[in-house]
């Protein structure tokens, strides 16, 4: 295997991100939700620490989706025919994404919920 430059390595990583975002519907959904979270956080003027937690959480969800894509692609390559062990691998990888996404929802509610309620409460309560 030939040695690649740092720039080429970086380009390969960007290709992997691009592939995931172009081909994986759930990654596109996660990206759209992340964009909405960024917009909401800007509107609510959250603090620096809250931004750090939100960015880390969004990155973890996208990363989990990318690892799920790796597991699916590797298993499809290794075992093109149905195999119960491959199903377990794919299901567990998908479950990891779900756990990460649910944790992100919890983080989002904890960080964005209170200031959002403060802004909306005057319009919702008599």
C-alpha positions in Angstrom: 0.0 0.0 0.0 1.4 3.4 -1.0 1.9 6.1 1.6 -0.4 9.1 1.0 0.3 12.7 1.9 -1.5 14.5 4.8 -3.4 16.6 2.3 -4.6 13.5 0.4 -5.5 11.9 3.6 -7.6 14.9 4.5 -9.2 14.8 1.1 -10.1 11.1 1.6 -11.8 11.9 4.9 -13.8 14.7 3.3 -14.8 12.2 0.5 -16.1 9.9 3.3 -18.1 12.6 4.8 -19.5 13.6 1.4 -20.3 10.0 0.6 -22.3 9.6 3.8 -24.2 12.8 3.4 -25.0 12.1 -0.3 -26.1 8.5 0.1 -27.5 8.1 3.6 -31.0 9.5 4.1 -30.7 9.4 7.9 -27.4 11.3 7.8 -29.2 14.0 5.7 -32.0 14.1 8.3 -29.4 14.4 11.1 -27.7 17.2 9.2 -31.0 19.0 8.7 -31.8 18.7 12.4 -28.3 20.0 13.3 -28.9 23.0 11.0 -32.2 23.7 12.9 -30.4 23.4 16.2 -27.8 25.9 15.1 -30.4 28.3 14.0 -32.4 27.9 17.3 -29.2 28.2 19.4 -28.3 31.4 17.5 -31.8 32.9 18.1 -31.7 31.9 21.8 -28.2 33.3 22.2 -26.9 30.3 24.1 -23.5 30.6 25.9 -20.1 29.3 24.8 -20.3 26.2 27.0 -23.7 25.3 25.6 -22.4 25.8 22.1 -19.5 23.4 22.9 -21.9 20.7 24.1 -24.2 21.2 21.2 -21.4 21.0 18.6 -19.9 17.9 20.3 -23.3 16.2 20.4 -24.1 17.0 16.7 -20.6 15.7 15.8 -21.2 12.5 17.7 -24.5 11.8 15.9 -23.0 12.4 12.5 -20.0 10.2 13.4 -22.2 7.4 14.6 -24.1 7.6 11.4 -20.8 7.4 9.5 -19.7 4.3 11.5 -23.1 2.7 10.8 -22.5 3.3 7.1 -19.1 1.7 7.4 -20.6 -1.4 9.1 -23.3 -1.7 6.5 -20.9 -1.3 3.6 -18.3 -3.8 5.0 -21.0 -6.4 5.8 -22.6 -6.0 2.3 -19.1 -6.5 0.8 -18.2 -9.4 3.1 -21.5 -11.3 2.9 -23.6 -10.3 -0.1 -26.2 -13.0 0.8 -28.4 -12.8 3.9 -26.7 -14.1 7.0 -28.2 -13.8 10.6 -24.8 -12.7 12.0 -24.6 -9.8 9.5 -28.2 -8.8 10.5 -27.0 -8.6 14.1 -24.0 -6.4 13.2 -26.2 -4.1 11.1 -28.9 -3.9 13.7 -26.4 -3.1 16.5 -24.7 -0.4 14.5 -28.1 1.1 13.7 -29.1 0.9 17.4 -25.9 2.8 18.3 -27.0 5.6 16.0 -30.4 5.6 17.7 -28.9 5.7 21.2 -26.7 8.6 20.1 -29.6 10.5 18.5 -31.8 10.0 21.6 -29.0 11.3 23.8 -28.7 14.3 21.5 -32.4 15.0 21.9 -31.9 15.0 25.6 -29.0 17.4 25.4 -30.9 19.6 23.1 -33.9 19.7 25.4 -31.8 20.5 28.4 -29.8 23.3 26.7 -32.5 24.8 24.4 -35.7 24.0 26.3 -35.5 26.5 29.1 -34.5 29.6 27.1 -37.1 28.6 24.4 -39.8 28.3 27.0 -38.8 31.7 28.4 -39.2 33.2 24.9 -42.5 31.5 24.1 -44.2 31.4 27.4 -45.6 35.0 27.2 -47.4 34.0 23.9 -48.6 30.6 25.2 -49.8 31.5 28.7 -52.7 33.9 29.4 
